[in-house]
Amino acid sequence: MNVTVLQFPGTNCEYDTKYAFEKLGCNVEIIWHKDTTLPENTDLLVIPGGFSYGDYLRSGAIARFANIMNAVQEYASNGGKVLGICNGFQILLEAGLLPGAMKRNDSLHFISKFNYLKVINNDNVFLKELNIGDIVNIPVAHHDGNYFIDETGLKELESNNQILLKYCEKDGNEQNLNGSVSQIAGICNKEKNIFGLMPHPERAIEQLLGGDDGIRMLQGFFK
């Protein structure tokens, strides 16, 4: 499997992502934001976490206009699989590839810790290795992870099974981690080829680092 990882000024998880997918047997190439094309053999495009352009305007708002994003839009519109993690999720929202927006955490503090997530829908390639209701323990690290969507948009997400993950406690009870509407931690588009989540599955692939629940999430993309 060939994975392409984007890199913007301020990205800080590209090598974590590269390591994770290589550990799972993939070929990984990192692409600079000034490039205008993606490798033709790309099976999965990942927009990793970090602070693209320092988050000086809004998280992901400047990266949305980078040269490479035209190729990302074309790749996604042709059914290519895209995964946005943390800042990558924010970029997908700013680019209009996923619905909704991000606000500051309701605590106004940066959150960095392992946190439990509940699988809400698994009828997609990302979470097909997991079961609905499964609980995974995945690191979060964000300041602007408060996902917002209006009531109409929320109902649409629910009716199309686009809500993938929600923040929860160890027993599965939903948890208000950062103020996100309906405790949403990850979503996909209607066509289910574009995925975004705030937690970092690439940081949960080895017990040495605190847990390996991220493995089954990333393996869902394997052919």
C-alpha positions as CSV (number, residue, x, y, z in Angstrom):
1,M,0.0,0.0,0.0
2,N,1.3,3.4,-1.0
3,V,0.7,6.3,1.5
4,T,1.3,9.9,0.8
5,V,1.7,12.3,3.7
6,L,1.5,16.1,3.3
7,Q,3.9,18.5,4.9
8,F,3.2,22.2,5.7
9,P,5.2,24.7,7.5
10,G,4.4,23.9,11.2
11,T,3.4,20.3,10.6
12,N,5.0,18.2,13.4
13,C,3.5,14.7,13.0
14,E,4.5,13.8,9.5
15,Y,7.4,11.6,10.6
16,D,5.2,10.0,13.3
17,T,2.7,9.2,10.6
18,K,5.4,7.9,8.2
19,Y,6.8,5.7,11.0
20,A,3.3,4.3,11.9
21,F,2.4,3.3,8.3
22,E,5.9,1.9,7.5
23,K,5.7,-0.2,10.7
24,L,2.4,-1.6,9.3
25,G,4.2,-2.5,6.0
26,C,3.3,0.5,3.8
27,N,5.4,2.5,1.4
28,V,5.3,6.2,2.6
29,E,6.3,9.4,0.8
30,I,6.2,12.9,2.3
31,I,5.1,15.6,-0.1
32,W,5.8,19.4,0.4
33,H,3.0,21.9,0.4
34,K,4.4,23.8,-2.6
35,D,4.2,20.7,-4.8
36,T,1.2,20.7,-7.2
37,T,0.7,17.0,-7.8
38,L,0.4,13.8,-5.8
39,P,2.2,10.6,-6.6
40,E,0.1,8.7,-9.2
41,N,0.3,5.5,-7.1
42,T,-1.2,7.0,-4.0
43,D,-3.6,4.6,-2.2
44,L,-4.1,6.8,0.8
45,L,-3.5,10.5,1.4
46,V,-2.8,11.6,5.0
47,I,-2.9,15.2,6.2
48,P,-1.1,14.9,9.6
49,G,-1.2,16.9,12.8
50,G,0.7,19.9,13.9
51,F,0.2,23.7,13.6
52,S,0.2,24.5,9.9
53,Y,1.4,28.1,9.4
54,G,1.4,28.4,13.2
55,D,-2.4,28.5,13.3
56,Y,-2.0,32.3,13.1
57,L,-5.3,32.8,11.4
58,R,-7.5,29.8,12.2
59,S,-6.3,26.2,12.5
60,G,-5.9,25.0,8.9
61,A,-7.2,28.2,7.3
62,I,-4.0,29.2,5.6
63,A,-3.0,25.6,4.6
64,R,-6.3,25.3,2.8
65,F,-4.8,27.7,0.1
66,A,-1.5,25.8,-0.3
67,N,-0.5,24.8,-3.8
68,I,-1.0,21.1,-3.1
69,M,-4.6,21.5,-2.1
70,N,-5.9,21.7,-5.7
71,A,-4.5,18.2,-6.2
72,V,-6.0,17.1,-2.9
73,Q,-9.4,18.3,-4.0
74,E,-9.1,16.5,-7.3
75,Y,-7.9,13.3,-5.7
76,A,-10.7,13.3,-3.2
77,S,-13.4,14.1,-5.8
78,N,-12.2,11.1,-7.8
79,G,-12.8,8.8,-4.8
80,G,-9.3,8.8,-3.4
81,K,-9.1,7.9,0.3
82,V,-8.1,10.9,2.5
83,L,-7.3,10.8,6.3
84,G,-7.0,14.1,8.2
85,I,-5.6,13.8,11.7
86,C,-5.9,16.7,14.2
87,N,-4.6,19.7,12.2
88,G,-5.3,17.6,9.1
89,F,-8.9,17.4,10.2
90,Q,-9.0,21.1,10.6
91,I,-7.6,21.6,7.1
92,L,-10.2,19.3,5.6
93,L,-12.9,21.4,7.4
94,E,-11.5,24.7,6.1
95,A,-11.2,23.3,2.6
96,G,-14.9,22.2,2.6
97,L,-14.0,18.6,2.2
98,L,-15.8,17.8,5.4
99,P,-18.7,19.6,7.0
100,G,-18.5,21.7,10.2
101,A,-15.9,23.9,11.8
102,M,-13.5,23.9,14.8
103,K,-13.5,26.3,17.7
104,R,-11.2,26.7,20.7
105,N,-11.6,24.0,23.4
106,D,-14.3,25.2,25.8
107,S,-11.8,25.2,28.6
108,L,-9.5,27.5,26.5
109,H,-6.6,25.2,27.4
110,F,-4.5,22.8,25.4
111,I,-5.5,19.2,26.0
112,S,-2.8,16.5,25.7
113,K,-3.4,13.0,27.1
114,F,-4.7,9.5,26.2
115,N,-8.5,9.6,26.0
116,Y,-11.2,6.9,25.3
117,L,-13.2,7.0,22.1
118,K,-16.3,5.0,21.2
119,V,-16.9,3.7,17.7
120,I,-20.2,5.0,16.5
121,N,-20.2,3.7,12.9
122,N,-18.0,1.2,11.2
123,D,-19.5,1.0,7.7
124,N,-16.4,2.6,6.2
125,V,-12.9,1.6,5.4
126,F,-11.3,3.5,8.3
127,L,-13.1,1.7,11.1
128,K,-14.0,-1.6,9.4
129,E,-11.6,-3.6,11.7
130,L,-13.6,-2.4,14.7
131,N,-17.1,-3.0,16.0
132,I,-19.8,-0.5,16.8
133,G,-19.5,0.3,20.5
134,D,-15.9,-0.7,20.8
135,I,-13.8,1.5,23.1
136,V,-10.3,2.6,22.1
137,N,-7.7,4.6,24.0
138,I,-6.0,7.1,21.7
139,P,-3.9,10.2,22.5
140,V,-5.4,13.7,21.9
141,A,-3.3,16.9,21.6
142,H,-5.2,20.0,20.6
143,H,-6.2,23.5,21.5
144,D,-8.9,24.0,18.8
145,G,-10.7,20.6,18.8
146,N,-14.2,21.9,19.7
147,Y,-16.1,20.5,16.7
148,F,-19.2,22.6,15.8
149,I,-22.0,22.0,13.3
150,D,-25.5,23.4,13.4
151,E,-28.6,21.3,14.2
152,T,-29.5,20.6,10.6
153,G,-25.9,19.5,9.8
154,L,-25.8,17.3,12.9
155,K,-29.0,15.5,11.8
156,E,-27.5,14.9,8.4
157,L,-24.3,13.4,9.9
158,E,-26.4,11.1,12.0
159,S,-28.7,10.0,9.2
160,N,-25.8,9.3,6.8
161,N,-23.7,7.4,9.5
162,Q,-21.0,10.0,9.1
163,I,-20.2,10.3,12.8
164,L,-17.3,7.9,13.4
165,L,-16.1,8.4,16.9
166,K,-17.2,10.2,20.1
167,Y,-15.2,11.0,23.2
168,C,-16.1,8.8,26.1
169,E,-15.1,7.5,29.5
170,K,-13.6,4.0,30.0
171,D,-17.1,2.5,30.5
172,G,-18.3,4.0,27.2
173,N,-20.4,6.9,28.7
174,E,-20.0,9.9,26.5
175,Q,-17.7,12.6,27.8
176,N,-17.5,16.3,27.3
177,L,-13.8,16.6,26.5
178,N,-13.6,19.9,24.7
179,G,-17.1,21.1,24.1
180,S,-17.6,19.4,20.7
181,V,-21.2,19.1,19.5
182,S,-22.6,15.7,20.5
183,Q,-19.0,14.8,21.8
184,I,-17.9,14.2,18.2
185,A,-14.2,13.2,17.8
186,G,-14.3,12.1,14.1
187,I,-16.5,12.2,11.0
188,C,-16.4,11.3,7.3
189,N,-18.1,12.6,4.2
190,K,-21.2,11.2,2.7
191,E,-19.2,9.1,0.1
192,K,-17.1,7.7,3.0
193,N,-13.7,8.3,1.3
194,I,-12.7,11.3,3.4
195,F,-12.1,10.9,7.1
196,G,-11.2,13.4,9.8
197,L,-10.5,13.0,13.6
198,M,-8.8,15.0,16.3
199,P,-7.2,12.1,18.2
200,H,-3.9,10.7,17.0
201,P,-4.0,7.0,16.1
202,E,-0.5,7.1,14.7
203,R,0.7,7.7,18.3
204,A,-1.0,4.5,19.5
205,I,0.7,1.7,17.6
206,E,3.1,0.4,20.2
207,Q,2.6,-0.7,23.8
208,L,5.9,1.0,24.6
209,L,4.3,4.3,23.9
210,G,1.2,3.7,26.0
211,G,-1.1,1.6,23.8
212,D,-1.6,0.1,20.3
213,D,-5.3,0.7,19.8
214,G,-4.5,2.8,16.8
215,I,-3.3,-0.2,14.8
216,R,-6.8,-1.5,13.9
217,M,-7.8,2.0,12.9
218,L,-5.0,2.5,10.4
219,Q,-5.3,-1.1,9.1
220,G,-8.8,-0.4,7.9
221,F,-7.3,1.3,4.9
222,F,-5.4,-1.8,3.8
223,K,-6.6,-3.6,0.7
